[in-house]
Amino acid sequence: MYIYFIKRIIYVIPVLIGSSILVFLLLNLAPGDPITKLVGPFASEETRQLIREEYGLDKPIITQYYKWVLNLLGGDLGVSVEKLGAALGAEISNVDLSIPIPTTEMTVIQNAFVEHGLLIFRNQDLTQEEYLAFGRQFGELTVHPFATSLPNFPELIVLDNDVDNPPLSTDQWHSDEMFRDEPPAATIIRSTITPPIGGDTLLASMTAAYDGLNPALQEFYSNLEAVNDFKVFRALYQGTYEGRKKLVEMEELFPNTSHPVVRVHPVNKKPLIYVSPQTTKYIRGVRDFESDQILNMLYQLPEVPEYQYRVCWEPNMIIIWDNRSTQHYAPRDYLPHRRRMERLTVKGDKPYGVAKKISSTTVEMNIRGTDKAEKTGSHRDGLARPSTRMAEK
């Protein structure tokens, strides 16, 4: 009996070795550059070389196979990036966010973040300290000037809503904090309590929205600037003398800021639409009705299903999206159930636009507003309704 089992084991060993060689060769001979699959098309040559050395891809094929088998036997399969949506979204697996992420793996994650615009991490049971540490690996965390945060963690905003504490009517697509001169580069959300029904978060790629426009409209919008303001938070300071006094202080801290209607992503250099009904007041240099018509059209772009990805929340899920190139929207369809999320934002940089020149005919036909109209305040404040609560994510 023992001899029989020994013989069977001896027969199985060559089969396992042959199968492993076949799988390894199939993985390595698959079409496309393996480095590009790991870090995306926008990684620098220095980053690509770092990943190549870390994964041994600069070594002879036999050495690569030996290291691959050792990692396989040790259960180390490396970071996995799986694309989820056509316009945006990818799932990251084989990574534990409760501990510092190694440099090479973090490089893969950061490049996937730029390429896909939205990353999803499942089954990440973190403490608040570990969650903050993860966020800081993407950059400096910011403090929201109008939202209530935790006393010990001013960067962390809690979004806790149910039938007794409903969220505001979040019927506006937006990017976070566009009233800042340097809006956040990324927003991170983790779920702590998820409702049994509803409560999803919808995201839309504004890069895809720009790509879907007619070339003439792309050129026209690329030469426009929009004025932004913290208008949805103004209602927090109305009704009392102290409130009005505080509002003046906030206006000095956050004066109106202009951003290009078509922003260029600072990493992948792709143009994208950058206006939001939550913060955008008007288009500079055009008349009121022209500004309204332009903005009304642009505000509808995130509603195109082909540009969207829907995040269906699970317990202990963490997502991070590129706040520069995406907009998001959270339906209130989970009430009366409770939904609790924790939010972080990563410091960004000042937006810049596309350096293009419109023909004189286009200017004459479409941009006949004057600075006088802008200075006299004849522009209306757009479509956003003031609210006393922070927009839900």
QUIQUI-V789964 format. One record per residue. PSI is psi in radians with two decimals (NA if undefined). OMEGA is omega as a letter, one per 30 degrees, with the letter a starting at -180 (NA if undefined). Layout:
psi->PSI omega->OMEGA
psi->PSI omega->OMEGA
//
This chain:
psi->-0.82 omega->a
psi->-0.68 omega->l
psi->-0.67 omega->l
psi->-0.83 omega->a
psi->-0.67 omega->l
psi->-0.75 omega->l
psi->-0.72 omega->a
psi->-0.73 omega->l
psi->-0.72 omega->l
psi->-0.67 omega->l
psi->-0.60 omega->a
psi->-0.60 omega->a
psi->-0.89 omega->l
psi->-0.62 omega->l
psi->-0.77 omega->l
psi->-0.76 omega->l
psi->-0.79 omega->l
psi->-0.71 omega->l
psi->-0.71 omega->a
psi->-0.69 omega->l
psi->-0.72 omega->l
psi->-0.80 omega->l
psi->-0.77 omega->l
psi->-0.78 omega->a
psi->-0.67 omega->l
psi->-0.71 omega->l
psi->-0.70 omega->a
psi->-0.42 omega->a
psi->0.03 omega->l
psi->2.57 omega->a
psi->2.53 omega->l
psi->2.78 omega->l
psi->2.15 omega->a
psi->-0.54 omega->l
psi->-0.74 omega->l
psi->-0.64 omega->l
psi->-0.57 omega->a
psi->-0.82 omega->a
psi->-0.07 omega->l
psi->3.00 omega->a
psi->-0.13 omega->a
psi->0.06 omega->a
psi->2.54 omega->l
psi->2.86 omega->l
psi->-0.58 omega->l
psi->-0.76 omega->l
psi->-0.74 omega->a
psi->-0.69 omega->l
psi->-0.66 omega->l
psi->-0.81 omega->l
psi->-0.70 omega->l
psi->-0.74 omega->a
psi->-0.71 omega->a
psi->-0.72 omega->a
psi->0.09 omega->l
psi->0.38 omega->a
psi->-0.10 omega->l
psi->0.06 omega->a
psi->2.88 omega->l
psi->2.71 omega->a
psi->-0.60 omega->a
psi->-0.61 omega->l
psi->-0.69 omega->l
psi->-0.72 omega->l
psi->-0.74 omega->a
psi->-0.80 omega->l
psi->-0.64 omega->l
psi->-0.74 omega->l
psi->-0.75 omega->l
psi->-0.77 omega->l
psi->-0.67 omega->l
psi->-0.77 omega->l
psi->-0.54 omega->l
psi->-0.01 omega->l
psi->0.19 omega->l
psi->1.69 omega->a
psi->-0.06 omega->l
psi->2.95 omega->l
psi->2.36 omega->l
psi->2.33 omega->l
psi->2.02 omega->a
psi->2.07 omega->l
psi->2.39 omega->a
psi->-0.74 omega->a
psi->2.81 omega->a
psi->-0.71 omega->a
psi->-0.54 omega->l
psi->2.86 omega->l
psi->2.27 omega->l
psi->2.61 omega->l
psi->2.32 omega->l
psi->2.22 omega->l
psi->3.03 omega->a
psi->0.70 omega->l
psi->2.43 omega->l
psi->1.96 omega->a
psi->-0.09 omega->a
psi->-0.19 omega->l
psi->2.77 omega->l
psi->2.34 omega->a
psi->2.25 omega->l
psi->2.67 omega->a
psi->-0.81 omega->a
psi->-0.71 omega->l
psi->-0.65 omega->l
psi->-0.61 omega->l
psi->-0.75 omega->l
psi->-0.78 omega->a
psi->-0.78 omega->a
psi->-0.67 omega->l
psi->-0.61 omega->l
psi->-0.60 omega->l
psi->-0.78 omega->l
psi->-0.72 omega->a
psi->-0.74 omega->a
psi->-0.28 omega->l
psi->-0.35 omega->a
psi->2.22 omega->l
psi->2.45 omega->a
psi->2.26 omega->l
psi->2.11 omega->a
psi->2.72 omega->l
psi->0.95 omega->l
psi->1.62 omega->a
psi->1.61 omega->a
psi->2.63 omega->l
psi->2.93 omega->l
psi->-0.62 omega->l
psi->-0.73 omega->l
psi->-0.64 omega->l
psi->-0.77 omega->l
psi->-0.71 omega->l
psi->-0.69 omega->l
psi->-0.80 omega->a
psi->-0.67 omega->a
psi->-0.30 omega->l
psi->-0.29 omega->l
psi->-0.21 omega->l
psi->-3.03 omega->a
psi->2.29 omega->l
psi->2.55 omega->a
psi->2.84 omega->l
psi->2.20 omega->a
psi->2.25 omega->a
psi->-0.27 omega->a
psi->-0.34 omega->a
psi->2.71 omega->l
psi->2.22 omega->a
psi->3.04 omega->l
psi->2.46 omega->a
psi->-0.73 omega->a
psi->-0.33 omega->a
psi->1.42 omega->a
psi->-0.36 omega->l
psi->-0.24 omega->a
psi->2.12 omega->l
psi->2.29 omega->l
psi->2.20 omega->l
psi->1.64 omega->a
psi->1.90 omega->a
psi->2.53 omega->l
psi->-2.88 omega->a
psi->-0.53 omega->l
psi->-0.28 omega->l
psi->1.18 omega->a
psi->2.65 omega->l
psi->2.91 omega->l
psi->2.87 omega->a
psi->1.75 omega->a
psi->1.06 omega->a
psi->0.63 omega->l
psi->2.25 omega->l
psi->2.48 omega->a
psi->2.80 omega->l
psi->2.59 omega->a
psi->2.35 omega->l
psi->0.78 omega->l
psi->-0.10 omega->l
psi->-0.20 omega->l
psi->2.65 omega->l
psi->-0.55 omega->l
psi->1.49 omega->a
psi->2.78 omega->a
psi->2.54 omega->l
psi->-0.52 omega->a
psi->2.63 omega->l
psi->2.35 omega->a
psi->2.29 omega->l
psi->2.41 omega->l
psi->2.56 omega->a
psi->2.29 omega->l
psi->-0.57 omega->l
psi->2.13 omega->a
psi->2.45 omega->l
psi->2.74 omega->l
psi->-0.42 omega->l
psi->2.62 omega->l
psi->-2.83 omega->l
psi->0.25 omega->l
psi->2.91 omega->l
psi->2.22 omega->l
psi->2.41 omega->l
psi->2.61 omega->a
psi->2.43 omega->l
psi->2.03 omega->l
psi->-0.21 omega->l
psi->-0.80 omega->l
psi->-0.62 omega->l
psi->-0.73 omega->l
psi->-0.79 omega->a
psi->-0.49 omega->a
psi->-0.08 omega->a
psi->2.72 omega->l
psi->2.45 omega->a
psi->-0.61 omega->l
psi->-0.69 omega->l
psi->-0.66 omega->l
psi->-0.80 omega->a
psi->-0.73 omega->a
psi->-0.89 omega->a
psi->-0.49 omega->a
psi->-0.24 omega->a
psi->0.24 omega->a
psi->2.65 omega->l
psi->2.57 omega->l
psi->2.46 omega->l
psi->2.32 omega->a
psi->2.65 omega->a
psi->2.80 omega->l
psi->0.74 omega->a
psi->-0.56 omega->a
psi->-0.29 omega->a
psi->-0.01 omega->a
psi->-0.54 omega->a
psi->-0.30 omega->l
psi->-0.40 omega->a
psi->0.29 omega->a
psi->2.68 omega->l
psi->-0.40 omega->a
psi->2.79 omega->l
psi->-0.77 omega->l
psi->-0.64 omega->l
psi->-0.78 omega->l
psi->-0.63 omega->l
psi->-0.73 omega->l
psi->-0.63 omega->l
psi->-0.71 omega->l
psi->-0.73 omega->l
psi->-0.75 omega->a
psi->-0.59 omega->l
psi->-0.58 omega->l
psi->-0.63 omega->l
psi->-0.63 omega->a
psi->1.27 omega->l
psi->2.85 omega->l
psi->2.42 omega->a
psi->2.52 omega->l
psi->2.33 omega->l
psi->2.61 omega->l
psi->2.47 omega->l
psi->-0.62 omega->l
psi->1.90 omega->a
psi->2.60 omega->l
psi->2.21 omega->l
psi->2.28 omega->a
psi->-0.27 omega->a
psi->-1.02 omega->a
psi->-0.06 omega->l
psi->0.34 omega->l
psi->2.44 omega->l
psi->2.65 omega->a
psi->2.74 omega->l
psi->2.33 omega->a
psi->1.14 omega->l
psi->2.73 omega->a
psi->2.39 omega->l
psi->-0.30 omega->a
psi->-0.51 omega->a
psi->-0.45 omega->a
psi->2.22 omega->a
psi->-0.88 omega->a
psi->2.90 omega->l
psi->2.30 omega->a
psi->2.51 omega->l
psi->0.14 omega->l
psi->2.86 omega->a
psi->2.86 omega->a
psi->-0.94 omega->a
psi->-0.54 omega->l
psi->-0.76 omega->l
psi->-0.79 omega->a
psi->-0.75 omega->a
psi->-0.72 omega->l
psi->-0.84 omega->a
psi->-0.69 omega->l
psi->-0.66 omega->l
psi->-0.79 omega->a
psi->-0.59 omega->a
psi->-0.35 omega->a
psi->-0.25 omega->a
psi->-0.71 omega->l
psi->-0.28 omega->a
psi->-0.13 omega->l
psi->2.09 omega->a
psi->-0.60 omega->a
psi->-0.30 omega->l
psi->-0.04 omega->a
psi->2.80 omega->l
psi->2.40 omega->a
psi->2.11 omega->l
psi->2.02 omega->l
psi->1.90 omega->a
psi->2.50 omega->l
psi->2.78 omega->l
psi->2.47 omega->l
psi->0.62 omega->l
psi->2.46 omega->l
psi->2.33 omega->l
psi->2.63 omega->l
psi->2.28 omega->l
psi->2.72 omega->l
psi->1.82 omega->a
psi->-0.21 omega->l
psi->-0.61 omega->a
psi->0.02 omega->l
psi->2.75 omega->l
psi->2.78 omega->a
psi->2.89 omega->a
psi->2.36 omega->a
psi->1.90 omega->l
psi->2.73 omega->l
psi->0.54 omega->a
psi->0.12 omega->a
psi->-0.25 omega->l
psi->2.49 omega->g
psi->0.16 omega->a
psi->2.86 omega->a
psi->2.51 omega->l
psi->2.12 omega->a
psi->2.18 omega->a
psi->2.73 omega->l
psi->2.28 omega->a
psi->2.45 omega->l
psi->2.66 omega->l
psi->2.53 omega->a
psi->2.32 omega->a
psi->2.40 omega->l
psi->-2.82 omega->l
psi->3.04 omega->a
psi->2.24 omega->l
psi->2.54 omega->l
psi->2.75 omega->a
psi->-2.94 omega->a
psi->2.22 omega->a
psi->1.48 omega->l
psi->2.83 omega->l
psi->2.20 omega->l
psi->2.63 omega->l
psi->2.67 omega->a
psi->-0.56 omega->l
psi->-0.78 omega->l
psi->-0.72 omega->l
psi->-0.79 omega->a
psi->-0.63 omega->a
psi->-0.58 omega->a
psi->-0.33 omega->a
psi->1.35 omega->a
psi->0.19 omega->l
psi->2.92 omega->a
psi->2.77 omega->l
psi->-0.47 omega->l
psi->-0.72 omega->l
psi->-0.66 omega->a
psi->-0.74 omega->a
psi->-0.55 omega->a
psi->-0.04 omega->l
psi->0.43 omega->a
psi->-0.15 omega->l
psi->2.42 omega->l
psi->2.94 omega->a
psi->0.21 omega->l
psi->-2.73 omega->a
psi->-0.15 omega->a
psi->2.42 omega->l
psi->2.36 omega->l
psi->2.65 omega->l
psi->2.65 omega->l
psi->0.00 omega->a
psi->2.74 omega->l
psi->2.51 omega->l
psi->2.36 omega->l
psi->2.69 omega->l
psi->NA omega->NA
//
